[in-house]
Each structure stands twice: as C-alpha cells, then as structure tokens.
Amino acid sequence: MGIWTITRKELLLLMRDLRAFVTLLIFPLVFILIIGASTGELLTGDSDNQKVQLGLVVEAVEPVAAQLGDVVARQDGFIVTRYDDQETAVASIAEGDNRMVMIIGEEFDARVEELKPSDLLNPQGGRLGGNLDSLGIELEGRPAIDQLLPLIREVLYALTIQTITPEIAKKNNRIKATLRAAENRRRRELREAGKSEEEIEAIIAGKPETGSESTTAPDTTTRPGGVYQEIVPGYTVLFVFFMINIMARSFIQEREIGTFRRLLLAPIAPLSLFLGKTIPFLLLSLAQTALLFGAGRLLFGMNWGTQPWVLLPVMLATSLAATGLGLLIAAMVRTDSQVSAYATFLVIVMGGISGCFIPRDWLPEALRTLSLVTPQAWSLIAYNELLNTEAPDLQIVWQACGVLLLFGVVFIAVGTWVFRPDE
C-alpha cells in the first residue's frame, strides 16, 4: 500500500457524497454572486449604488443657482433627485432614498452678489471662508457617511466656486471685456461648425450638447471585471481555507473507526499516509479555485491580468498552504465540536485580518502589517499584483508564492509531528 493508494481511497470517499461535493464547489460561487449583486455590479456592471445619492433643493431664484444645480446633477459621482421643498428632501434621508441633501437657500443670490473678484483669489478665507455655509448652502447627511461628508463638502464647494466665478468676474470691467471677447469667439467657432443658435446658447450656458458624448452614460467598463477583481480572489482564498473543516472531520472519522491505527501497522510511512490523505483535498482546492476564477471570467467579465499563466503557481501555493493548515488542525482537534469552534473561528479571523472580506488597500497600515503572519495575506498580495496592475512585478509574486510554500511545508511538518492516531 502506497501514497497513491491512500489518495485514491480518499478521492472515492469524497466522490461518494456527490451532492456535498458539488455544494462544496458551488457554494463559494453563489456567495460571490450575492456579494457582487450587493455592490450593484452583477452581470451588468452597474455601479450606481457606489455613487452618492443626493437630494437637491434650489430655493434661490437667480439663474446661477439653477446652473449650480445642473452642474452638480451632471457629476458622475452623484445621483441627484430634485425636491421642491426642504422638508421633503430631508425626510428622504430617513426614508433611505438619499444619503445626503444639498439645499441652495434663498440667501444664495444675495451672498453671491456681495462677492468681489478679489474674493476668488482667496476662496479659503475672506467672505467665502472655505465653506458652503458662507454662500447660504446647507448639507445634511446620514450619520453613516460622517467620515465622507468633509470630502463631499469640499467637492461641492469646488463645483460651487467653479460655477459662480464667471458671474463674479464680470464685476471687473477688464475681466468682463475679456470674457465677452472669448464668448464671441466661441460663438463664431460654433456657427462655423454648423451649430444652430439654440445649440450655441445651450453650449455657452454650459449645458451638454444634445447627442454629444457628454450626454451618454458614464463608462463603467473601463476597468474590466470591476468589483469582481477584488471579490473573486478575496472570497476564493477565504473558501479555500475553509477546506480545513472538511479535512479535520475526515481525520476525526478515521480515528473513531480505528482506520489510522490499522494503516500505521501496514508497510507505509506515516508521512506517506498524511500526504495520501492531504493530496485529495489539495486537488479539490485547486478545482474550487479554477471554477471560481473561470466563473469570474465568464459570468462577471473578470480580467485575469496581462500574465494569466502566473496565476497557476499562486493557486497551487495557496492550496498547498491551505491543505497544510488543514493537516495541522486535523492533528490537533479531537472532536467534531472542536472543529466547528476552533477551525471555523481561525479561518474567519485570519480571513478578516488578511483582507479576504474587504480589499487589503482599505485596511489600516498596522493591520496590513499584522496580516503578513497569515498565508491568506500573501496569497492576496500575489493575486492583487497580477490582477490589478498593468505591469505586475513578478518578484513580488514569486516572493509571495515562496512564503506560501513555506507555510505549507511548516504546517505539514508540524502536523505530522503532533499527530496521535490513538487519542
């Protein structure tokens, strides 16, 4: 009896429960599909839920206020819903229709009228004071976006300054004459281009041209795969390491029925026995990874990067580290309840600190450094370099693969050393 005999026996046992086998492969795909749907990028690439849903109320009556509302509404980062009154707009936050509300108050016209061209040279001080309140504009948002509110406020402030600048600049006769001359030149160019007077007036007013590229929907496919570039590798790595639960239960069953004791009496080395039981789970892990990456490509338009062949050693190294950890856990636990408690807890914690649940770039620096003690982090580093970099640095990839192989060898060595078949 040799290593391949043990491997064949384990594969037959895994395939005997075909329903559980298929579920093991399909469940991660369903999970990724659900996560992708929650981001708004399921199949269609629609990412509207990643934009800021903004309620807009324009109480001021001058054209510049309406123009500011149009400028904000045209920004790709906002989904703007207009309201006639402040009360309805604010209520939309509580109802979940909007994340924040922008109110261009009645005082806006008077505040803009008070400004002088010199105020534009110091937008962070003087009458402007670097904030929207100085112009009679109010912002209200959900508590959940309090951290983003200052950034959104700065963006809206910049759009406001951009919109009111031409009106204020006209108060200076020289600037007014220069702007008028530039406007007349622009009108002549548009007439020579065959534009109608209505189209010319719309363009001069800053409105998008009918039928032009500016009225088309923003391109959401500039980054192939979109959110799935992060979701697929992250949750693939997470579920690859969930394989340790199945491995541990397999070892516990062998202990309970006394198979291990009988196998150790056979002419086979202990290491061969452990490798024979580990290889089937390694193959299952590789099949799971291949399925998820294939589904990511076919169903979600995921991009495999400029050097997709390098994904293969990363997949192999990751699966080896996962099955090695599975062997170590199997050697340490003694009951099924311990598997449920310890192994599941370990996988979730390691996945959380390594960046399986959210992109590693979003993790605090201290947590990113701490995560390097986990094999999942090194796997994600390699995948990120290959999938999200135009010119991947293969030295980073090979380093990550080397660390993963080291994890796998250490896990297998320690697991073999501490294993006691008769306990």
N, C-alpha and C positions, 0 to 999 in steps of 0.2 A: 504494500500500500504506500503511495507516494503523495506528493503535494497536489498533483493534478487530480488524483482520485478524490481527495478531500474537497477540492474545488468543485468537481463535477457533482458530488453529493450535495453541497450547499446550493449550487445553482438549481438542482432538481427540487430541493425543498422550497426555494424561493418561488420557482415557477409553478409549484403545486397549487398555491393560492393565487391564481391568475388575477382575480378581482383586486386583491390587495396590492399585487404587483403593479397593475395598471394605475390604481389610485395613487400609489407612491410616485409614479412618473407624472401623472396628470395634475395632481393637486397643486403643485407649485405653479403650473401654468395658469390654472384658474385663479390662484391668488394674485399673480402678476397682472392678469386681465382685470381683476377687480380694482387693484391699486391704480392701474392705468386709467380705468374709467373714472376713478375719483379725481384724477388730475385733469379730466376733460380731453384727453388725447387718445381715447380708444378708437382705433381704426381711422378716424377722420383727421387726426392731427389738430383738432380744435382745442385751443388753449385759452378760451375766454375766461375760464374760472381763475386763471393766473393773473388776470388784469384787475385793476381797481374799479369796482362798481361804484360810481359816483352819481349822487343826486345833485342836480343843479337848479338853483333858483336865481333868476335875474330880476331884481326889483328896480334897479336903475333903468332910466328911460332913454339915455343918450345912446347913439349908435355904437360908441366904443365899448359899452357894456355888452351889447349883443354880440359884437365882434369878438370880445374876450370869451364869451360862452361858446362861440363857434370854434375858436382856436382850441379850447380845452376838449371839446367834443371830437375834434379830429385827431387827437393824440392816440397812438396805438395802445398805449398803456392804460387807457381808461375806457370803460363802458359807461356812457353818460345817459342818464334818464332825466328829462326836464320836468320840473314841477312848477305849478302856478303860485304856490304859497309855501312859506317856511314850515308851517306846522306839518303839512303832508310829507314834505321832504324828510324832516327829522324823524317822523314816525316810520318812514321806510327803513331806517336803520334798525329799529327794534323789531320790525317785521322780517328782517333778513334780506330785504330786496337790494339794499346798498350797504357798502362798507363805510362810506363816509358821504358827507353832504357839503357842498360849496354854495354859499349864499353871497351873491353880489348885491349888497344892500343899497338902499336909496341914497346913502351918503357917498356912494362911489363917484357919482358925477361931480359933486362939489369938491371932493378930495382931489380928483384928477385936475380939476380946473385950477386949484390952488398951486399945483406943482409948476416949477420953472425948469428950463433946460439944465440949469446948474444942478438940480436935484438928481438928474440922471447920472451925473458924474460921481455921485456918492450914494448908490442905491442901498447901502447897508447903514446909512446914517441920515441925518437931516430929517426932512419931512417924511421920507419913505421909511426910515428906521429899520430896513431889512425885514419887514414882516407885512403880511396881508392886512392885518388889523388897521394899519395906518391908511389903507385905502378903503376901509369900510367893507372888507370881505371877511366872512366868518367861515371856519371849517369845524365840522363836528364829525367824529368817527366812533366806531366800535372800540371798546376797551381792548379787544384782541389785537388791534393794529396800532396800539400806542407807540410801539417801538418804530413803526414805519411812518407814523404821522409826521415827524420832523422832516424826513426826506421828501415825502409827498408835498408838504408845505413849501419846501424850497423849490420843487419843480413847478408848482402852480405860481409861486411868486415870480420865478423867471419868465414863465409864459405871460404873466400879467405885465411885467416891465416891458417885455418884447412888444406887447400889443399897444400899450399906451405911449410908447416912445415917439412914434410918428406924430401923434396929436400934440404932445408937449413940445417936441422940437419945432413945430410950426410957429410957436410963440416967438421964436427968434427970426427976424426978417431974413437974415442971410441964410440960415438953415432952411427956412420956408422956401426961399427962392431956389436953393439947390435941389430940394425935394421936388419942387414943381417942375424944374427942368428935367430931372430924372424921370418923373412921371410922364411928361410929354414925349420923351424919347421912347419910353416903353410903349406908349400908345401907338407911336409911328411904327415901331417894330411889329406890334401885333396886327396892325392894319396891313402891313406888307406881307405878313404871314397868312392873310386871308381870314382873320377873325372878324366876327360880327361885332357891332357896337355893344350888344348885350354881353357877349363873351368878354370883351375888353373891360367893361365896367366890373364884371364879376372878378376878373383876374386882378385888376387894380385894387379892388376891395379886399383881396386876399382869400377869395373863395376858390375852391378847387374847380378846375375846368371839367365841364361835362364830357364824359367819355375819355378823360385823360387817365394816366396811370395813378394819379393821386386819389381817384375815387374807387379804385379797386381795393379789394380786401387785402390786408397785410399778408405777406408771405409767411406762412407758419411752417414751411418745409425747408427753410434754409439750413437747418441742422437735421440731417436725416435721422429718423428714429426718435427725435425729440426726447421726451422724458424717459423713454424706454432705454436710452443709452445708460441711464443710471439705475432704473428699476430692475432690468433683466439681470445684469451681473450681480447687483446687490442681493436680490432675493434668490438667485441661483446659488450663490455662496452660502446664504443662510440655510437653505434647504439641503444642500449637500452635507452640511454638518449635522443636520437632523438625522442623518443616516446612523449616527451613533446609537440612537434609541433602539433601532431595529437590531443592530449588531449586538448590543448588550443583552437584549431579550433572547437572542439566538444562543448566546453563551450560557445564559441562565438556564434555558431549557435543556441544553446539553448536560449541564451539571446535575439538574434534577433527575434526569433519567439515567445518569451514570455513564453516558456515552464517552465523556472525556477520559474517565478512568480506564475504560476498555481500550480506547485509542492509544493511550500512552503506553499500554502493555504491548501494542503492536510495534513492528520494526520501523518506526518512523520518528524522526527527531522532533522535539517539542516545537522548534522554530518552524519546521515544515508544516506542522499541524496548525499553528496560528496563521501562517501565511495562506494555507489552504482555505481556512475559514474567512480570511480577510479579502482575498482576491475577488470572490463573487460580489462583495459589497463595493469594491473598487470599480468593477465593471458596471455595476448598477449605477454608481455615482456618475461615471462617465456618460452612460446612456442618458441619465437625467439631465446632465449639463448640456449635452448635444441637442436634446429635444428642446430645451428652453431657449438656447441660442438660435436654433433653427426656427422655432416659432416666433422669436423676436424679429428675425429677418423676414419671414414670410407673411406674418399677420400684422406686424406693427411697423414695418419699414426700418427696422433697426440696422444701423451701419456697423459692419464688422471691422472698420478701420482700413488703413492703407496696407497693412500686412496681416491679413487674417490668419495665415498659416501659423503665426506665432501664438495664436490663441490656444493651439493644441497643447504645447508644453505647459501653459498656465493651467489649463483644465486638468491635465494629468497630475501636476504637482499639487493642485488644490485637493483633488480627490484622494491622493495619497496621504496628505496631511489629515484629511477628514477621517479616512478609514483607520489611520494610525491612532488618532484620538479615540475613535470608536473602540479599538482593541484595548487601549489603556483603560477606558471607562468600564468596559466589559470585564476586565481583570479585577477591578476594584469593587464593583457593586455586587451585592449578594441576593437581592430580591427585586421583584418587578416594581414594587413601590419606590425603591431607591432609584431605579431607572427613571421613573416618572418625575421624581422630585429633583434629584441631583443632575442628571444628564440634561433634562429639558431646561432647568434653571441655568446651567452652564452655557448651553448653546444660545439662549436668549440674551444673557448678559454679554457674552463675547460678541454676538452679532450687533448688540446695541452700541458698544463702545468702539467697534471697528468701523461702523459706517454702513452696515447692511440695510438698516431701516431708512436712513437719510443719507444723502451724499456726504462723503468724507470732508469735502470742502466746507460744509456747513458746520462741522464740529469745531469746538474751541481748540485752540492750539495745544493746550495741555492735554485734552482728551485724545487728540490725534497722536501725540507722542506716546501716551499711555497705551493706545490701541496697538502699538507695534509689538506688544507682548503676545498678541493673538495671531494665529495663522490667517484668519479672515481678513485682517487689515492688509497683509502683504498680497493676498490674492486680489483684493480690490485695487490696490496700488497698481498692480500689473494690468488689470483689466482697464482701469481708467487711462493709463498711458497708451494702451493700444486702441481703445475705442473713442477717446475724446481728444486726441492730439493728432494734428495733421502730420507731423513728423515725429513719431514716437522714438524715444530714446531707449534702444534695446538693452542698454546696460542696466537701466532701471528694471526692465522686465526680467532679465536673466538674474539679477540680484534677488528679486522677489521670488523667482522660481527656486533659487538656491536655498533661500530661507525656508520656503515651504517644504522642500525635500528634507531639510534638516529637522524641521518639526516632525515630519512623518517618521523619519528614522528613529528619533529620540522617543517618540510616543510608542512605536512598536517595540523598541528595545526595553523600555521601562515596563510596558505592559506584559511582555514575555517574562520579565524577571519577577514581577509581583504576582503573576497568576498562580492560583492554587486550585486545581481542579476538584479537590475533595472538600472544599469549605462551603 
